[in-house]
C-alpha cells in the first residue's frame, strides 16, 4: 500500500497457510513460529520516487536486518496497467537473484 502521505505498508504471505495447533498465539511451538515466519514477510515506513526508482525507507520489518534501511526497487508500468517492482541482483540462498513483484489493479 502506497499512501498519498508517503507512507508504505507491505505484506507478503504464502497462500493457504496452516494454523497453529492452539488458538493461543503465545502457546505456539518454536517450530510453528518458525514456519509462520518463513511464510510471511512485512514492513512499513515511508517511500520516495524519482526517475523510475522507488525508495522504501523501512521503519520496521519482520526481517530485522531491514529496519532503518532503504530498500531500492526499479519501477515499470506496462501499457496494460501492470506495475512491476524489481530488485537489483542480490545473494539469495546461495545464488544471485532478481526478484520481481507485479501488481495489476482489478
N, C-alpha and C positions, 0 to 999 in steps of 0.2 A: 504494500500500500504506500503510495506516494501522496502525501498531504499537500494542500495548497500552501500551508505554512512552512514547508520544508522538512516536515517530519517523514521518517520512513519506518516501516514495520514489515518484517519479513518472516514468514512461517513456511517451512518446507517439511513435509511429512510423507512417510510411506503410506500408501493406501491400505486399508483393511488391517490396521494394527491390532494386535491381540490385546486382551485385557489382563490386568493383574488378577491373581487368584483371590485377593481380598479387596473389598470395596474401600478399605482404609489405605490411602496413598502412603502413609508412613509405615505401614506393615509390609510393604513390598520387599521382596528379597533383593539381594545385591544383583543377582542375575536378571531379575525383572527390570530393575532400574537401569542396568547397563543396556539391556535390549531396547528399552524405551528411548534412551538417549541416542542409540545408534539409528533409530528410525525417525528422529525429529531434530530439526535444526531451526533456530530462530535468532533474530537480532532486531534491535531498534536503535534509532538515533536520528540523524538529520542527513540531508543529501544536498548536493550541488551538481549542476550540469553545465557543461561547456564543450563545444566543438566535438560532438559525438562521443563524449566520455561522461559517465556519471560517477560521482564520488560519494560513497556511503560512509559518513563519519559515525562509526559504531560506538554507541554508549555502553550497551550491554549485549552479550551474546551467549548462547548456550555452549559455544566453543570459547572458553575463557581467553585464549590467545588473541582473539579479535577485539576484545574490549579496548576502547580508547585507541583504536587504529582507524585507518581509512582504507576501505575496500574499493578498488577501481574496476569499472566494467566499461567495455565499449558498448555503444548503443546503435542499433539499426532499426529502421521501421520499413517493412516491406509494403509494396503497393496494396496488398490485401488487408493491411492493418495489423499484421503480426509484428510485435515488438520483440526484439532479441537483445538480451544482455549476454556478453561473453567475457570470460576471464582472459588474461594473458596466460601463456603456458606456465604451468607450475607443477611441482612434485606432488603426486598423489598416490599413495600406496605403492611406492617404488617405481612409478612410471611418470613420464611427463604427460600432462593432461591439459586440455582446454575444455572448460565447462560452459555450456550454453543453457540459458533459460528463456523459453519463448512464451509469450502471452498473446492472446487474441481476445479482444472484448466481444462478449456474446451479444 
